[in-house]
Amino acid sequence: MSDSDPHIHVEARVGRGDAATRTMMAATFGLAGDLPSVVTTGCGLRVPYAMASARPDRVTCLACRAHARREHLRLAEEVERLSRMPGSTITPAQGRLAADRHRGLAQGFSDTES
């Protein structure tokens, strides 16, 4: 971890949001775990949690942007594929909506104006 790194990164585990999981657990069970103080990023660094974002307009590390783009495209394909499987708990239409959201996020990470 470098104190001189000015970039905003993205967590390596794109789409698995620990903060979202924490919110769901708090809403369901009234329990709230602590957020990590340090996270591993898409570019392989370990940075303070406050120096990571899931929002494309905030991430300034180019390697993290590329990682997030790849991961969102992968998640889009996966959710579409799983939604078409027999016994899926989501419909193909719901799968397409989720996949479109991931593709939109991937597009946001591919824009390099940040």
C-alpha positions as CSV (number, residue, x, y, z in Angstrom):
1,M,0.0,0.0,0.0
2,S,1.4,3.3,-1.0
3,D,0.6,6.6,0.7
4,S,1.6,8.6,-2.4
5,D,-0.9,7.0,-4.8
6,P,-3.4,9.7,-5.8
7,H,-5.6,7.4,-7.8
8,I,-9.1,6.1,-7.0
9,H,-9.3,2.4,-7.7
10,V,-11.9,-0.3,-8.0
11,E,-12.2,-3.4,-5.8
12,A,-10.9,-6.6,-7.4
13,R,-14.2,-8.3,-6.6
14,V,-16.3,-6.2,-9.0
15,G,-20.1,-6.8,-8.7
16,R,-19.9,-8.6,-5.3
17,G,-20.1,-5.3,-3.3
18,D,-19.2,-5.9,0.3
19,A,-21.1,-2.7,1.2
20,A,-24.2,-4.0,-0.5
21,T,-24.0,-7.3,1.3
22,R,-23.5,-5.4,4.6
23,T,-26.6,-3.3,3.9
24,M,-28.7,-6.4,3.1
25,M,-27.6,-8.1,6.3
26,A,-28.4,-5.1,8.3
27,A,-31.8,-4.8,6.8
28,T,-32.6,-8.5,7.1
29,F,-31.1,-9.4,10.5
30,G,-30.3,-6.0,12.2
31,L,-26.6,-6.9,12.1
32,A,-23.9,-4.7,10.6
33,G,-20.4,-5.9,10.2
34,D,-17.5,-3.6,9.8
35,L,-16.3,-2.6,6.4
36,P,-12.7,-3.5,5.6
37,S,-10.1,-0.8,6.1
38,V,-8.0,-2.0,3.2
39,V,-9.1,-3.6,-0.1
40,T,-7.4,-5.4,-3.0
41,T,-7.9,-3.5,-6.2
42,G,-8.3,-4.5,-9.9
43,C,-4.7,-3.4,-10.5
44,G,-3.4,-5.6,-7.7
45,L,-2.7,-2.9,-5.1
46,R,-4.0,-2.9,-1.6
47,V,-5.4,0.5,-0.8
48,P,-7.6,2.1,1.9
49,Y,-11.3,1.4,1.4
50,A,-11.9,5.1,1.0
51,M,-9.6,5.1,-2.1
52,A,-11.9,2.6,-4.0
53,S,-15.1,3.3,-5.8
54,A,-17.6,1.2,-7.9
55,R,-18.7,4.3,-9.8
56,P,-17.0,4.7,-13.3
57,D,-16.9,8.5,-13.0
58,R,-14.8,8.3,-9.8
59,V,-12.2,5.6,-10.8
60,T,-9.0,7.2,-12.1
61,C,-6.7,4.2,-12.2
62,L,-6.6,3.0,-15.8
63,A,-5.7,-0.6,-14.9
64,C,-8.7,-0.7,-12.5
65,R,-11.0,0.8,-15.1
66,A,-10.0,-2.0,-17.6
67,H,-10.4,-4.6,-14.9
68,A,-13.9,-3.3,-14.0
69,R,-14.9,-3.2,-17.6
70,R,-13.9,-6.8,-18.2
71,E,-15.6,-8.0,-15.0
72,H,-18.9,-6.2,-15.8
73,L,-19.0,-7.7,-19.3
74,R,-18.3,-11.1,-17.8
75,L,-21.1,-10.7,-15.2
76,A,-23.5,-9.6,-18.0
77,E,-22.9,-12.7,-20.0
78,E,-23.1,-14.9,-16.9
79,V,-26.4,-13.4,-15.6
80,E,-28.0,-13.8,-19.1
81,R,-26.8,-17.4,-19.4
82,L,-28.1,-18.3,-15.9
83,S,-31.5,-16.6,-16.4
84,R,-32.1,-18.9,-19.4
85,M,-31.4,-22.1,-17.4
86,P,-34.3,-24.3,-16.4
87,G,-35.3,-23.6,-12.7
88,S,-33.7,-20.1,-12.7
89,T,-35.2,-17.8,-10.0
90,I,-35.1,-14.9,-12.5
91,T,-36.7,-14.7,-15.9
92,P,-34.8,-14.2,-19.1
93,A,-36.3,-10.6,-19.2
94,Q,-35.0,-9.9,-15.7
95,G,-31.6,-11.4,-16.8
96,R,-31.5,-9.1,-19.8
97,L,-32.2,-6.0,-17.6
98,A,-29.4,-7.0,-15.2
99,A,-27.1,-7.7,-18.1
100,D,-27.9,-4.4,-19.7
101,R,-27.0,-2.6,-16.4
102,H,-23.7,-4.4,-16.3
103,R,-23.0,-3.6,-19.9
104,G,-23.8,0.1,-19.2
105,L,-21.3,0.1,-16.3
106,A,-18.7,-1.6,-18.5
107,Q,-19.2,1.2,-21.1
108,G,-18.8,3.8,-18.3
109,F,-15.5,2.2,-17.3
110,S,-14.3,2.2,-21.0
111,D,-14.8,5.9,-21.2
112,T,-11.4,7.4,-20.4
113,E,-12.3,11.0,-19.7
114,S,-11.7,10.4,-15.9
